[in-house]
């Protein structure tokens, strides 16, 4: 992780979004979410049957 106070003005400017990127993000926010046949929307019934591929281990500080 980087402390923002340690960055130079040039580095901060590199991290900022450009105007084109901001416009692209605004356009993406206004678009609806669409699902295709390869990735259908999850229903509550399917969500109940969902199992993690790698279940969390016991004793983890993040669990």
N, C-alpha and C positions, 0 to 999 in steps of 0.2 A: 504494500500500500504506500502511496506517495502522499507526503504532506504538501498541501498546496502552498504553504508559506515558503517552502524551499525551492519552488519553481521560479524561473525567470519570466519576464513579461513575454518573451518570444515563445517559451514553452507553453505558457497559458494560452497564448493566441493559437498555437497549433492544436490545442485540445478543444477549442471552441468550435461550435458548428458553423459551417459557412451558410450564407443566405440560401443557396440552392438546397442544402441539406435540410434547413428549416422549412423550406417550402415543400420538400418531399415528405417530411414528417407530418406537416399539416394536411397534405393531400391524403396520406395514409390514414390519418385519424378520421377523416370524413367518409372513408370507404367502409362498406359493410363487410362483416366476416362471412366468407363463403366456404362451404365444405364441398369437397369433390368425392367421387366414389372410392378413391384410394384412402381417404381420411375422413370418414363420416363423423358427424357430431356424436359425442358420447351421451347416451341416455342414462337415466338413473339406474336402470336394470343392468346395463353394461358396466357402470361404474362400481356396482356392488361386486361384480365378478372380477374386477381388476386386481391383479396381484403384482407386487414389485418384483422385478427380475433379481435385484440385489437388495434383499431386506436389510434394514439397519441392524448393526451389531449392538449388543448390549454394552453398556458402560461408556458409550461415546459421550463426550461433553456437549455435542451438538444435537443429540437425540431428545 
